[in-house]
Amino acid sequence: MYDSPQYDAARPGRPRRLVLTAMPPLLALLFLLLLFAVFRDRLPDRAYVSAWEPRYASGWGQWLRLVALSAGVFEVVFLAAFTHYWRWPELQRWLVTCSVATSVPMAAGNGVAVTALIDSARPAAPPAWEVPAEIGLTLLGGAAGWWLSGPLPPAPGARTAPPPGVPLLPLAPAQRAVYAVSAWYPRSLLQGAAMLAFGWFGLFNLSRSWQGATLMALMGLIAVLSARTRLRIDGSGVEVSLPWLGGLRRAVPYDTVLFASVRTEASGRGLGMIGSSRGWGYVSGRGPVLALRLTDGREFLYSTRNADTAAALVNASLARVRGAAEC
C-alpha cells in the first residue's frame, strides 16, 4: 500500500508568525492614537495630514476613523491570508514581512505629518527627508519581519518509493543522469510589463503617494525577470533557477518528493517561486507538465516538452534511494 504522508498541522513557529503578522497594524494604530492624545491641545482644529488640499482637510475625529479603518483593513487582509495559508510556513513568513513593511511606514508617515502640525494653526509642509525615510523604513521593516519570523521548519521526509504506474527510467547501480532545460513564460513577461506601465503611470499621473506605485513597479520588475527559468534534475534533487533575477535558486530535495508524474496541461495561476497553498513552479499553460507530489501536500509543476523523461529520471532517483521493494 502506498503511504502518502501528510503535512504536520502543528508546525513549529506558527504562533510567533501569527503574532508578528497581527501586531504591526495594531501597534501602528496605537502609536498614532497615543501621539494624538499627547499633543491634542497643541494641534490645529483640522487634520492637515493627508495629501489633499487644505480646504478639504477633515476633522481629527474623521482622520482617526480613517486611520483606524486603514489599520483594520490591513489587519483583516493579513489575518485572512494567514488563515488561508495556515499550513504553509514559508508563505506565513512573507505575510510577516509584508505586515511589518506596511505598518512601519504607515505609522512613520502619519507620525511625521502630525508632529509637523504641533503649535501650528495652518498646514505645514512635510520635511524633504520624509519620503526617503519612509522608503528606508519600509525596507528595514521588511527585513526585520523576515528575520523575526525565524527559521522555517523542515518538511517531513518521504520514506516510500514511487508507486506503480508512474514513469520510471531504469538506472544501473553506477549510472548517473542529468536533465536540464530552459523555458520562457510569456504570461509572466506580459503581466510584468503591464504592472510596470501601471506603476509608472500611477507614480507620475494618478497618485501623490509613492507606496502603491512603487510596489506595483517592483512586482512588475520581478515578474519580467522571472519570465526566463531553468530546471535541473540530478542525483541531489530538482532545482529551479531564475537567470535574469541574479540566478535566484530554489531546490527540491528528493526526501521531500513522494513521486513524479506527467500532466498533459495544468493551470499556471498561483504558481511561481513562492507559490500558494496548491503548489509552486512555472507553468506556461500549454504542453506537458512535470508534476512532483511533495510531502507537504502541495505540488511542484514545471512545463517542459520532455516531461516524461524528467519524471522518469526523478522516479528512478527516488527508487534508487528508497528501494523499489517498498513500492
C-alpha positions in Angstrom: 0.0 0.0 0.0 1.3 3.4 -0.9 1.7 5.7 2.1 1.2 9.4 1.3 2.4 11.4 4.4 0.5 14.5 5.3 1.9 17.8 6.3 2.2 18.2 10.1 -0.5 20.7 11.2 1.3 21.7 14.4 4.1 23.5 12.7 6.8 24.9 15.0 7.0 28.7 15.0 3.4 29.3 13.8 2.3 31.2 17.0 5.3 33.5 16.5 4.4 34.1 12.9 0.8 34.7 13.7 1.6 37.3 16.4 4.1 39.0 14.1 1.5 39.2 11.3 -1.3 40.5 13.5 0.5 43.0 15.8 2.2 45.6 13.4 -1.1 47.2 12.1 -2.4 47.4 15.7 0.8 48.9 17.0 0.9 51.4 14.2 -2.7 52.5 15.1 -1.9 52.6 18.9 1.2 54.7 18.2 -0.9 57.3 16.2 -3.7 57.3 18.8 -1.1 57.9 21.6 0.6 60.7 19.6 -2.7 62.4 19.0 -3.7 62.1 22.7 -0.4 63.6 23.9 -0.4 66.6 21.6 -4.1 67.2 21.1 -4.1 70.6 22.7 -1.2 71.8 20.5 -2.7 70.7 17.2 -4.8 72.9 14.8 -8.6 72.3 14.5 -8.3 70.5 11.2 -6.2 67.4 10.4 -3.8 68.7 7.7 -2.2 65.3 7.4 -3.3 63.8 4.1 -2.2 64.8 0.6 -5.5 66.6 -0.2 -5.8 70.4 -0.4 -6.1 72.1 3.0 -9.7 73.2 2.3 -10.7 69.6 2.2 -8.9 68.6 5.4 -11.0 66.5 7.7 -11.5 67.0 11.4 -9.3 65.0 13.7 -12.1 62.6 14.6 -12.7 61.7 11.0 -9.0 61.4 10.4 -8.7 59.0 13.3 -11.5 56.9 12.0 -9.8 56.7 8.6 -6.6 55.7 10.2 -8.4 53.0 12.2 -10.2 51.8 9.1 -6.9 51.5 7.2 -5.3 49.6 10.0 -8.4 47.4 10.3 -8.4 46.6 6.6 -4.7 45.6 6.7 -5.4 43.5 9.8 -8.3 41.6 8.2 -6.4 41.0 5.0 -3.3 39.7 6.7 -5.2 37.5 9.1 -7.4 36.1 6.4 -4.3 35.3 4.3 -2.6 33.8 7.3 -5.7 31.6 7.9 -5.7 30.6 4.3 -2.1 29.6 4.4 -2.4 28.0 7.9 -0.3 25.0 6.9 2.4 26.8 4.8 5.2 28.4 7.0 7.1 29.9 4.0 4.0 31.9 2.9 3.4 32.9 6.5 6.9 34.4 6.6 6.1 36.5 3.6 2.9 37.7 5.4 5.0 38.8 8.4 7.4 40.6 6.1 4.5 42.5 4.3 2.8 43.3 7.6 5.8 44.9 9.2 6.9 46.6 5.9 3.4 48.1 5.5 2.8 49.2 9.1 6.1 50.8 9.8 5.9 53.5 7.1 2.2 54.0 7.8 3.0 54.9 11.4 6.1 56.9 10.5 4.5 58.9 7.7 1.4 59.9 9.7 3.5 60.5 12.7 5.8 62.9 10.9 2.7 64.7 9.5 1.1 65.1 12.9 4.3 66.3 14.7 4.8 68.9 11.9 1.5 70.4 12.9 2.3 70.9 16.6 1.9 74.5 17.6 0.8 75.4 14.0 -2.5 76.8 13.0 -2.1 76.1 9.3 -0.9 73.3 7.1 2.8 72.5 7.4 5.0 71.3 4.5 6.4 67.9 5.1 10.2 67.7 5.5 12.2 66.9 2.4 13.5 63.7 4.1 10.1 62.2 4.7 9.7 60.1 1.6 13.3 58.8 1.6 12.9 58.0 5.3 9.6 56.1 4.6 11.3 54.1 1.9 14.2 53.2 4.1 11.9 52.3 7.0 9.9 50.1 4.6 13.0 48.2 3.6 14.2 47.9 7.2 10.8 46.8 8.4 10.5 44.1 5.8 14.0 42.8 6.6 13.1 42.9 10.3 9.9 41.0 9.8 11.7 38.4 7.7 14.3 37.9 10.4 11.9 37.9 13.4 9.7 35.2 11.7 12.6 32.8 12.5 13.8 29.8 10.6 11.3 27.7 8.8 10.5 24.1 10.0 11.8 21.4 7.7 9.3 19.5 5.5 8.6 15.9 6.6 10.8 13.3 4.8 9.4 10.7 2.5 10.3 7.0 3.0 8.4 5.1 0.3 9.5 4.6 -3.3 7.3 5.8 -6.2 4.1 3.9 -6.7 3.5 1.5 -9.7 2.4 3.1 -12.9 4.5 6.3 -12.9 7.3 6.9 -15.4 10.5 5.2 -14.4 13.9 5.2 -16.0 16.0 2.1 -15.3 19.4 3.1 -14.0 22.4 0.8 -13.4 23.9 1.0 -9.9 26.8 3.2 -11.1 24.9 5.1 -13.8 24.2 8.8 -13.4 21.9 11.0 -15.4 21.2 14.8 -15.6 18.3 16.6 -17.1 18.5 20.3 -17.8 16.1 22.6 -19.7 15.3 26.3 -20.0 11.9 27.8 -20.6 10.2 31.1 -21.4 6.9 32.2 -19.7 5.2 34.9 -21.9 2.4 35.3 -19.3 4.9 36.4 -16.7 6.5 38.8 -19.2 3.2 40.4 -20.2 2.0 40.7 -16.6 5.2 42.3 -15.6 5.1 44.8 -18.4 1.6 45.7 -17.6 2.4 46.3 -13.9 5.5 48.3 -14.8 3.4 50.6 -17.0 0.7 51.0 -14.4 3.2 51.8 -11.7 4.9 54.4 -13.9 1.7 56.0 -14.9 0.4 55.9 -11.3 3.5 57.4 -9.8 3.6 60.4 -12.1 -0.1 60.9 -13.0 -2.6 59.3 -10.6 -1.3 59.3 -7.1 0.7 61.5 -4.7 1.6 58.5 -2.6 4.7 56.6 -3.6 3.9 53.3 -1.9 1.3 51.8 -4.2 3.0 52.8 -7.5 6.4 51.7 -6.2 5.1 48.3 -5.1 3.4 47.8 -8.4 6.5 48.7 -10.3 8.6 46.4 -8.1 6.2 43.5 -8.6 6.3 44.1 -12.4 10.1 44.1 -12.5 10.2 40.8 -10.6 7.6 39.3 -12.9 9.6 40.4 -16.0 12.8 39.0 -14.6 11.1 35.7 -13.7 10.0 35.1 -17.3 13.1 33.0 -18.0 13.7 29.9 -15.9 16.0 26.9 -15.8 15.3 23.4 -14.5 18.0 20.9 -13.5 17.5 17.3 -12.3 20.4 15.3 -11.0 21.3 12.9 -8.2 20.8 15.5 -5.5 17.3 16.6 -6.4 15.4 19.1 -8.5 16.5 22.8 -8.8 14.8 25.8 -10.4 16.8 29.0 -11.1 15.9 32.4 -12.5 19.0 33.5 -14.5 17.6 37.1 -15.0 17.0 37.5 -11.3 20.5 37.1 -10.1 20.4 33.3 -10.5 17.9 33.0 -7.7 17.5 29.3 -6.9 15.1 27.0 -5.1 15.9 23.3 -4.6 13.5 20.4 -4.1 15.5 17.6 -2.2 14.4 14.1 -3.0 13.5 13.4 0.6 10.6 15.9 0.2 9.3 14.2 -3.0 6.8 11.3 -3.0 6.8 10.7 -6.7 6.8 12.4 -10.1 4.1 12.2 -12.8 3.2 13.9 -16.1 0.2 16.0 -16.9 -0.9 17.0 -20.4 -1.5 20.5 -19.2 -2.0 22.5 -15.9 -3.1 25.9 -14.9 -0.3 28.4 -14.0 -2.4 30.5 -11.7 -1.0 31.0 -8.3 2.4 29.5 -9.0 5.9 30.9 -9.2 8.9 30.7 -6.9 6.8 31.3 -3.8 3.6 29.6 -4.9 0.4 29.1 -3.0 -1.5 26.5 -1.0 -1.8 24.4 -4.2 1.8 24.4 -5.1 4.6 26.2 -6.8 6.6 26.1 -10.0 6.3 27.5 -13.6 3.6 26.5 -16.0 3.2 28.1 -19.5 -0.4 26.9 -19.9 0.3 24.6 -22.8 2.1 21.3 -23.4 3.1 18.6 -20.9 3.9 19.4 -17.3 6.3 17.7 -14.9 4.4 17.3 -11.6 6.2 16.4 -8.3 4.0 15.4 -5.4 5.6 16.8 -2.3 5.4 15.7 1.3 3.8 19.0 2.4 0.7 18.2 0.4 1.5 20.5 -2.4 2.9 20.0 -5.9 5.8 21.3 -7.9 4.9 21.9 -11.5 7.1 22.8 -14.5 6.2 22.9 -18.2 8.7 21.1 -20.4 8.2 19.2 -23.7 10.2 16.2 -22.3 8.2 15.9 -19.1 8.1 12.1 -19.4 11.9 11.9 -19.4 12.1 14.3 -16.4 9.5 12.4 -14.4 11.2 9.0 -15.2 14.5 10.4 -14.0 13.1 11.7 -10.8 11.3 8.4 -10.0 14.4 6.4 -10.9 16.4 8.5 -8.4 13.7 8.1 -5.7 13.6 4.3 -6.3 17.4 4.1 -6.0 17.4 6.0 -2.7 14.4 4.3 -1.1 14.4 0.8 -2.7 11.8 -0.4 -5.3 10.7 -3.1 -2.8 8.9 -0.5 -0.8 6.5 0.5 -3.6 
